Amino acid sequence: MKKSVYVLCYIFFLSFVYGELINHNPDPLGEPWYSVDEIKISSDQLKRISQIPVMQLPESYKNKKVSLPYTVDNSLLRYFRPVFCQEGGSCAQASGVGYVFTYEQNFLKSTSADIPDNQYPTHYTYNFLNDGSGENGSWITDNWDIIASGGCPNVTSYGGMLWPSSDPETMNKIWMSGSEKYESGMTNRILEQLVIPVGTPSGLEVLKQWFNDHCDGSSAGGLAVFAAGVGVNIEIKTLSDDSYCPGESVVVKWDPLANHFMTFVGYNDSIRWDYNGDGKFTNNIDITGDGAVDMQDWEIGGVRMVNSWGDTWCDSGKSWVMYRTLAQSLDDGGISNNKIYTVRTKEGNKPKLKLKAKIDCSDRDDLKIMAGITKYVSASEPQSTIVFPYFSFQGGDSIGMSGDSSVIDLELDVSLLLYYSTLEEGATIFLSVVHKGDTEDIPTIRTFSVIDENGYEFVSDYIDFPVILNSTTHLGVNYPKMFKINNEILPDVFSGIDYTNTMFAVNGAPPYFWDLLLEYGQFTNLNPFPSETMEMLTMSSENDGYAFINLDFDFPYFGKKYNVLSISTNGSISFDTYKDVQTKDQLTKTVAIAPCVANLKLFTTNGDGIFYYKNADYVIIRWITSLYKNSKADLDFCAKLYSDGKIEFFYGERFTTGLSWSSGISNGSSQTTYYSNITTLYPSGQKTTFIEDPYPYGLELSSSGIFSGTLDPTSETEWNIIFRVTDSQRLTNTKELTLFLFDQEENLSEPLNVSVFKNESSAFIYWEKVSGASIYRIYRSTEPYAGFVEIGTSTTLSFEDTQAQNYDKCFYFVTAYNSFK
């Protein structure tokens, strides 16, 4: 049976807001203050809105004794981008992406929103939703659906502006083209959309808490989007001297026709407006005459609002909005639905599966792009499909795929397909293109490929394949059985006993190369600059020279131990043999420790030299040196290596500023290189420490996959070890396995949760690991309590009985053994 899943777990409704584009700026020569004539919400859109979770205050907030501050203005924080003027009817994108999403991303990453790298373009989503015209608007959540599905590029990647072109003919039509651009935005994601009903004091309290700390104790709060009417009946006043913020603008009433999205950025409980003209400011008098006192009667307090009409509107683009309008109906001058909308963002993970395609079509709203999967290699169509909130019969009539061309180069995150298959046993992945229209030009799929999380690309054999008109075209590419490490467990290690375990990989191209990915953490170095009396090393040359130091201990580093250091005049330490490292790139390719690498030279006549001190616990190497072509440069730095593997870097107080150099540690690959957090332009007095995650030293992994040795004395009892295998085609796979130290005083337990699964030819027996066991014996009988015979052994946690088909009924038990018990 075929299945379809929607990427965000709800149905996408296209919701265009058609109508005349209105300029509300009375100055015909000023910035345009655009809105559509009305935001109309369809029944489908109302259904969509009803599916958005309502934000609730956590229980811990409900009894908080600390009161909120009387005012918050998040537009003053560095996460908020400068005020700008929207293009066309893109107010939903200006508020929802240009302001809110940009703010949340900068808050998440602790960056400043005043540069294009940290801003997000309005028209990336707008042009999917506007039917190819700047006259149209869209509903706010449609933008966020797109970003949740596939991310959003920053302004720099998008092309440098909030819109793709300065040409009025194309700025509202162009869809981004370039797979690398789509990929750049895939980690910029929306985690969830939220709605806050704000027509009651309790709802307002939630909104204020959101402004204050995101309702989760964060160091800063968030923003929110709302819709309201900005037509001729809007009333914008100036706060009097009796109010807080006197002289600033305040909206006291909205036009009854909602036609514009704007952004709330904070609040002030003390601004005030005298609605009934009694000379008082109250929140406890029935000024509406409806017999009740509620928020509609409030004259005190308001929210801070930012518009997308540039800095000539109101107070540099900002205004206050009275709380009262949050509770009133549209007809009475309130905001739409008495609700606001907002999002939480997340640091997106790298997609596990991507689909890349180049498609040629002269009428893009005739096409809908989907992705699918089946576990059957020979299948002609998918078993399961996913759809997207973009590339879905969108973009306007008779417009080419990219808006200024008939061809688009796109990339989609199709990781959700892995919900149906892990890919371990292989699969066929489909690009599915639905056509619906009367075009005479036949669209074509020029190219199509799939890229997995390791960066391996599997390219379809189909080139320039014609799309079947008014039907669905499926193109598949075979994803082979996954190259992977096949070991399920590591046998326990015993103190003082030789250990050997062979690593296995399947579905790759032998020969295999094995290594370990060991991890280091970087920490604050609290120790003073070394003051030990040191000896000078005799270097082989003042330029590109080296010398060796024999250690009084074995130094543990990335899973191996060394007792000979090779010291370079260029600021690095290698092991056993001399290896020159001068650049960041060379460091990633070399097993080395690099406190400060560059093209250095010793000017001994100026007092330069390399010095060392050693004992049974640590060794110190200190460079007092200069640049190759700058004898006046002063570089004074130390590396201190401890017998337990800890590494410390120190930098002298008179280190010349503004120099270019690199610093870090490496095991010879980009995955095992850790750069120091030292500020290389101003290093004087800085220091840092590297500490390796626990590792069972005494055991080493050979390049052929033999993990062996005798465990050194240790206080640790378990280690998480990441194994990596690379095949002859340079495919790689990693797997983390846990190694346990077995307590020889304890007896082995019995294997638990033994289970049996049977197919047409075999029975498969599974069980849980027994600590200390190195081998398991499997027994079978046709009787439940007698007659058991050993039928095999296993070093893993499973066994296949290929003879089970010869019996009507079988019973099994499993025992655990090691060298001692």
N, C-alpha and C positions, 0 to 999 in steps of 0.2 A: 504494500500500500504506500502511495506517495504521501509525503508530509511536507508542510510548509511552515516556516517559523518566521515571525517578524522580529527584526533585529532588536527592537526595544520592547518586545513583549506586548505591544498593543498595536492597533491598526493605525496606519497613517492616512489622514484625510488631507487632500490638497485644499487649501482654503485661500483663495484669492480675494483681495479686497479691491474690487473694481470701483472706478468712479473718477470724477474730475479731480485733478491735482490742483490744490488751492494754495496760493501764496498769501500768507497772513501778514507779511511785512508791509506796513503802509508806505515805506520808502521804496519806490520802484527801482532805485539804484543800489539798494542795500542787499545784504545776503538774503536769499530766499528762505522764508519760513514755511516749508511745505508740510501739508497734511493731505490725506485723501478726504473725500467729502463725508464718508461714514464708514466705520468699522462694523460690518455686519457679521454676526456669529451664526453659523448654520447649526441645525440640530446635530449634525455629525460632529461639528466642532465643540458644541456643548458637551457631547458625550465624551470627547477626547479630554476636555478640561476636567470633567468629573472623575477621570481616571488618575489625575495627578494627586499624589499624596498631600494631605493637609499637614503643614508643619505643626508639631506639638512641642510644648516645652517639656524637657525631661523632668522626671519626678524630683530630681535633686534641686531643680530651680523653683519648684512650687512653694517650698518652705524657706527660701533664701531670706536671710535677714539683711543682707547688704542691698541697699536700694540702687537703682540705676542712676547714672548721672543725669542732670537735668537736660543736657544737650550733647549730641554726637553729630559730627559732620565728617563722613568718610571721604568726601570729595577733597579734603585737605591732606589725605594720606598719599604716599608715593605710589600706591597701587592703582590710584585713579588717574586715567589718562587726561590730557588737556581737553577742554571743551572744543567741539568741532561742529560743523554744519553739515547735515545729512544731504545726500543727493537723491532727488526724486522722492518716491513714496516709501523710502527705506527706514521709516521711523522704528519699526519693530527690530530691525537689525542694528540700527544706531544705538538703541537702548539695550537690547538683549545681548548683542555681540560686542559692539564698539565700546560700551560702558561696562555692563555687568560681567560678561565673560572675560573681558580684558582684565577687569579688576580682580576677579576671583583667581585667574591664572597667575597674576603677579603676587597676590597674597599667598597663594600656594607655594610659589617658587621664591618668595621673598626678594622680588625684583622691582624695579621702578618702571612705571608705565609711560615714561616720557620719551621713549625711543621706539622706532618701528619694529625692532626685534621682539619687543614685549607688548606689541599691540596686535589686534586681530581685526581683519577686514570685514566691513559690513556686507560687501557685495559678493563675497564667496558664497554665502547662503542666499542672499537676496535674489541673485540672478537665476537660481534654481526655482524660485517661488513666485516670480513676478510676471510670468507669461511673456517674458521678453520685452517688457515695457516698464519704463520708470514712472508711468502713470498709476501703476498698481501697487498695492501694499500686500502684506501677508499677516497671518496671526503669529504672535510671539513664539509659541511653542514649536512651530514648524522649523524655525532656525535651530533651536536646541536639539530637536530630533536628529537633524543632519549631523550636528557636531557630536552627539552621543554615538551615532552610528560609525562615522568615519573620521572624526577629529576636525581640526581647523588649522590651516597654515597661519603663520604670523604675517604681518604686513610685508616684511622684507621678502619672504619666500613668495608671497602672492604677487609681488611686482613693485612694491614700494609705496603704494597708495591704498586707501580704504576701498577703492573701486579699481577695476582692471584697466581702465582706459580713461583718458581725459576727453575723448571724442564722444559727444552726446549721442551719436548714432550707435555706438557699440558699448558704452560703459554699463548699460543695464542689460546687455545680452550675453556678454562673453562668459563662458564657463572655463574655469582654469584647465589648462592642458599641460601635461608633463607628469609622468608617474612619480618622479622624484619630488615634485611639489606636493602631491597628495600624500606621499609617504612622510614628508616632513611634518605634516600636521596630525599624524595618526596618534601621537602621544598626548595631544592637547584635547582632552575629552571632558564631557559632562558626566558626572556620576549620577546625579538625580535632579529632577525638577520638583519644585515644591510650590504650593499655593498657601497663602495666608488670608483667611477672611478677616477683614480689618474694620468691620462695621460695628464692633462692640468693644468696650474697654479691655476685655480679656484678649481679643484678637489683636488690638493695638499693642498690648503688653508683649505679645509674642513678636510683633514686628520690631518694637524697640529693642528687645533682647537680641534679635537678629542683627540690628544695626550695631549693637554694643559688642557682641562676642560670638556671632554665628550660632548662638544657642548651644555652644559646646565648650565654653571657657577659653576660646581662642583669644589671642592678643589683640585682635581687631575684628570688627563685625563686617557684614556684607551689604549689598545693595539690593534693590528690587525694582521690578518693572510694573507699570500700571497703564491703563488706557483711560482717556477722558476726552471731553470736547473742548476744542480750542477755537471754536467759531466766534461769531460776533457777540454772543451773549456771555462770554467769559468775563469775569470781573477780577481785574488785577489792581490791587490798591497798594498804598505805601503805609508801612507800619508807623504808628504815631509815636510821639515822645513818651507816651505812657506805657509803651510796650518794650520788651527786650528787642534788640536789633532795630532800633528806630531808623526810619529812612530807607529800609530795605523793602523789596517788593514782596507781596503776599497774594496768592490766589485765594479769594474768599468764595468764589463760585465758578463752576465749570459750565460750559455750554451744554445743553441737554443732548446734543448729538455727538457721541463718542467717535473721534476721528483721528486720534494721535496717541502713540505710545511714548512714554517718558520714563524717567528714572528717579526713584527715591534714593537718597544717599545718607539720610540721617533724620534727626528730629530736634525739637526744642520745646520743652514743656511750659515755657514762660512767655512765648510770643502771644499776642492777644489782639482781638478785633471785636469792636462793639457792634454786633449785628442788629440789635434792637434799638440802638440809639439812646439807651437810658443812662449813658455816662458811666456804666459799670462794666466790669469784665467778670463773667460768671460761667460756671459749668453746672450749676445746680438750680437753674430757673427754667421753666417750660416756656422758652421763647417762640417755639413753633405753634403753640396752642393746641397740641394734639392730646393733651391730658397726661403726657408721660414726660419724664426727664431722662434723656439718654444722650448719646454722643451727638445727635443732631442739634442739641441745644448748647453745645460747648462753644465758648468764645475764647478759650485759653488753650494754647498748645498747637503745634503744627509740625509737619514733616518738611524736610529739606528736599528740593527737587532740582534736577539738572535737565535741561532741554538739549536737543540736538539741532538748534538753530543758530549756532555760533555764539560769539561773545557779545553781540550787539543786542541780544534779547534780554530784557530785564537787567539783572545785576550780573553782568559778565556771563550770561547764559544760565543763571541760577535764580531761584525764587523760593519763598516759603509757601506752603499749602496748609490751610487750616485743617485740624483734625476733623472738624465737622464734616468736611466734604467726603471723608472716607466712609461715613455712615449714611449719607444721603443718597437717594435714588438719582438716576440720571436726570429725570425731569425736574428734580429740585436742585440740581447743580452738583451732584456727586460724581464719583469715579465709576467706571464700568464694573458692574457685578459686585461692587464693594470688596474686591479682591485684588491682591498683588501677587506677582509671580517672581520666582527667583530660582537659582540653581546652586548646587555644590559641584565643584570640579574635582578632578583627580589627576594625579600624575600617571598618565596612561602607560600601560605595559607595552612593550614591543609586540606588535601583532604576531601571532603564531602561524598565520597563514594569510597570504595576500594574493589577489588576483589582478593581473596586469593585462590591459587590452588596448588596442588601437582600433577605433571604429569610425567608419566613414558613412555619413548619412546627411542628406540635404534638408531633412525635416525631422528634427530631433524629438518633437512631441508625439511622433508616431512610435517611439521606441520605449521599452521598459527593460532595464538590465537586471538580471538576477544571477545568483550563483547556486550550484547544486552539487550533490555528491552521491555516489553509490559505491558499495564495496565490491561490485562486480566489474572486473576489468573490461569485459566485452560489451557492457551495457551501452545502449544508444541514448539513454536519457537518465536523469538523476532519480534516485529514490526520494530524496529530501531536498528542499530548496529554501533559500533565504532571500528576502527582498529588502530594498533599501528605500529611505525616504527621499532619495534624489535619483536622477537618471530614470525617472518613472513617469513617462508621458508628460514631460514638463518642458518649459523653455520657449514656448511660442510657436506659432504656425510658420512654416516655410523658413525656418532658421537652421543653419548648419549646426553640427554637434558642438563645436566650440564657440559658436556665436559669430566669429569672424572667419570661420573656415568650416568645411564639412567634416573635417577629421579632428578627433580628440584622442589624446593619449592619457589614459586614466589608470588609477590603481585603487582597489577596494580592499578593505579589511574583511576577510571572509573567515576569520577565526571561529565564528559561530558554527561553521560546518563541522568542527571537531566535536560538537555536541553529539553528532551522529556517528563519528568514526575517529579513532585515535591515530589513524594512518599507519599504525605499526604493521598491519598486515597488508598494506597497500590499498589503494582506492582509485576511482576515476572521479576527477573534479571537473565540473561543467561551468562554462559560461553560457547562460541561457538568455536569449534576446527575444522579447515578445514584440511583434509588429502589429500595429492596428492603424490603418489609414488608407488613403486612396492615392498615395504617391506613385508616380511612374518610375522614379529613380529607385533602383534596388540598392538598399544599404549593404555594406560589406563589413565583415570582421577581418581586418587586415592581419592582425596578430593577436595571440592570446597565450598567456603563460601563468604559472602558479609558482609562488616563492614561499618556501617554508621559513621557520623561525631561525634556522641556521644560515639563511641566505642562499640556499640552493634553489636554482630556478629550473623548472620543468616546462619546456616549450612545446606547445601544440604543433603538430605537423601541418595543421590547416593554415593556409595563407590566402588572403583575399577571398574568404568564403562568403558567398551571397546569403543574405538573410531572407528567409522564406516569408513572403508577403502575407499579412493577416494570419500569421501562425506563430509558433514558437520554434526558434532555432537553437539546438543544443550542440555545443562543441565541447568535447571532452579531452582531457589530458591525463595520462596515467601517472599516478604517484606510486613509485615502487615501494616494496616492503621496506620498512624503516631500518636503516643501518643503525644498529644499537649494541650496547653492551648487554650481554646475556646473563651475567652473574646476578643472582637474586640476593645472595648474602655473602658475607665474609666469615669463614670459620673463626672461632675465637682464638686469640693468641694466649700462650702460656709463658709465664716468666721463666727466662733461662732456657727455653726449649726452642730449637730451630723451627722456623715457621716457613711454610711454602704454600702459596695458592696461585693457581693459574687463572688469568683473566681471559674471558671469551667474548668475541663479537660475532654478529651474524648479519647477513644481507649486505655486506660491503665487498670491496675488491681488495683481496690480500695482495701484498703483505701489509700487516697492520703495524702502526707505530703507537706505543703507549706512553703516556706520561701522567703526572699528577697536577691538579690545579690547587695549589695551596694558597691560603689567604692570609694577608697581614692587615692589621688595623693600625691606624696612626693616632697617636695620643700626645697630650701635652708633656713636654719634657721639663721636669721641675729641678733637674740637677744643674749646678753651676758649670760654667766653662771649665774644662779640665785644667788643673794646675800642677800636675805631676811633672817631675824633672824628666825630660825626654832626651833620647839619643837621636842624632841626625842619621838619616839613611843615606847611603851612598848610591846615587842613582846612575843608571847606565848612560844617561845624557840629560842635559838641562832642558832639552826640548824633545818631547815624545819619548822620554826615558821611563825606566821602571826599576824596581828593586823588590826582593822577596823578603817576607817575614815568616819565620817558623813559629807557630803558636805553641803555647804551653797547655793548650786544651783543644778539643775537637769542637769547631764552631758549627752549630746546626743552622742550615739555610735551605729553605725550600725542599725539605725532605732528605737532604744529604748532609754529610759532615765533612768538614775541611780542616786541615791543620797547616796549610801553607797559603799565605796571602800574596798576591801580586799587586804592588802599589804603583800607580801611574802618575806621572807628572801632570797629567791632564785632569786629575781630580777624581779618579775612580779606583775601586778595589775589585779585583777579580780573583780567581782561585786557581792554584796550582800552576797555571801558565799565564803569560802576559796577554791581555786583550785590551786594545786601545779603545776608549770610549770618549768621544768629544761632543756628541749631539744627542738630542732626545730620541731621534730615530735609531741611532746606534744602541742606545740603552735598552730599547724594547727588544733588541735582537741579541743581547748579551747577558750572560749570567754575571751580574755585577752589582756592587753597591756604589752609589754615586752621590756623595754629599754636594759636589759642585763640579760639573763637567763642562768644559769648553776647550778652546785651543789655548792652553796655558803654557807658560814657560818660567823656569827658575832663573832669575837674575841674581846669582849668588854674590856678586859684588855689591848688591844692594841689601844683602842679608836674607835673601830668599832661601828656603830649604824645606824639606819634608822630614818630620820628626816622629818618633814613636816611643811608646811605653807599653810594656806587657807584663802580666803576671798570670797566675793560674786561673784568675776569674775574668779578666777582660784584657783587651788591647786597645790602645788609642793611637790613631794616626792623625797628625796635624800638618796641614799645608800652609805655609806662608809663601805666597807666590804672586805672579803677575800674569797679565795677558801676553800672548805671543808677540804682538806688535805694540805693546803699551807697558813699558817698564814702570810707569808711574802708578798703574792700577794696584790697589792694595786688596788682596784676597787672603783672608785668614779664616780657616775653617777646620773643623775636627770631625772625625767619625770615631765612635766608641762602640766596640763590638763585645758583647758579654758571652760567657760560656753557656748561658741558657738560651741564646739566640736573639736577645734584645739588641736593637740597633739604635744609637742616638746620633743626631747631627747637631753641631754647634757652629755658630757664625760670630766672628769677632766684632767688637764694637766699632772698629774703623773700616769696615768693609766698604769699598768704593761703591757708590750707588749708580744706578742707571746702566749696569752691565747686563749682557745677555748670556745666560747659562741655564743649565738644567740640573734637577736634583731628584733622586728617587732610588728605588731598588727594583731589581728585575730578575726573573728566572729565564729570560730569553724569549718571551713572547708578549704580545700586547695584552693577553688575558692575565698574565702574571707579572705585570709591571705596575708599580705603585709610585706615583709621583708625590713628592713631599708638598706640604702646604705652605712652604716657605715663600714669602714674597720676594722674588728674585731681584726686583728693582731696588728694594730697600731691606736688605737682609740683616743689617747690623743688629747684633744682640738676639737674634731669633734662634730657636732651637726646636727640635721635634724628636719623637720617638716612634719606632716601628716595632710592633710585637706580633709574632706569628701565632695563628690559631694552633691549639694543641695538635701535635702530630706524634705518632709512635716511632720515635727515632730508634734506629737499629734495623728497621725494615725499610727496604727500598724497592721501587718498581723498575724492572728492566724495560728496555724499549720493546722487547718481545712479549711483555705482559706477565712476567713472573714477579709476583709480589712476595718477597722473601727476606729472611734475616733472623736475627735474634734480638728481641726487644730489650732496649736499655732499661735499667732501673728507673721507675717512674711512679709518681703518686696518682697519675691519671688512670681511669679504669675504662674509658671509652673514647673513641675518636670518630668524627665524621670526616670521611675522606672522599674527595672528588676525583674520580678516575676519568681520563680522557683517552679516546682512541681515534686515530686518523688512518683512513685507508689510502690506497694508492691513487685514488681519484681526488684526494684531499677533502673528502667528506669526513666530518667529525661527529662524535657523540660523547656526551658526558653522563656520568651517573654517580650520585652520592650514595655511598655505602657506609654502614657503621661497623667499626671493629671494636669488639669487647675483649677486655682482659678477663680470663677465666680464673675464678678462685678455686684452686685445686683442692681446697678443704671441703668444698661443697660437692654433693652427689648430683649426677645428672637427673633432671626431672623427665617425666614422660612427655612425648609430643602431644599437644592438646589440639582440639578442634580438627580432628582428622575428618576429611570429607571426601566423597567419591562422586565423580561425574562420568557418565558413560555415553559414548556415541556408538556408531554402527560397528566399529572395529576394535575399540580399546576402552579401557577404564583408566581414569586419571585420578590419582590419589594426591591430596594436598594436606598439609599440616603446618602448625606454627613452629617457629624456630625454638630450639632448646639451647639455652646458654651453655657454652662449653662443648657442644657437640660438633664433631668434624665429619661424621658420616651417619647416615640413617639406613636401617635395614627394614625391608618391607616383606611382610608375610601374608600368605593367602590361604584360605580354606573354603570348602563348600559347606562347612558346618559353622555355626556361630561360636562354639566354645571349645572346639578340638580340631585336630588334624591340620594345624597351620604349618606351612612349609615356606622357607625363605625363597623369594622369587627375584630378589635383586637388591641393590644398594643405590643410594643417591647422596650426593654432596649438596644438593639444593633442597628446596622445600616441596618437591613434587616428584611424582613417578608415573610413568605410563606403563600399564599392564596390557601388552598387545595380545595376550592369550585369553583375556577375559571373555572373548566371544565364544570360546569353546565350552563355557559353563552356563548353566541356567541361572545360577545364583552364586555370588562370591562374597566372602567376608575378608576384611583386611585388618592388620594392626601394624604399627610402626614403632621401632625402638631406636634410641639415640645412643651413639658411642663416641669415644675419643681414644686418644692413646693411653689413657690411664683407666678409664671406667667404661 
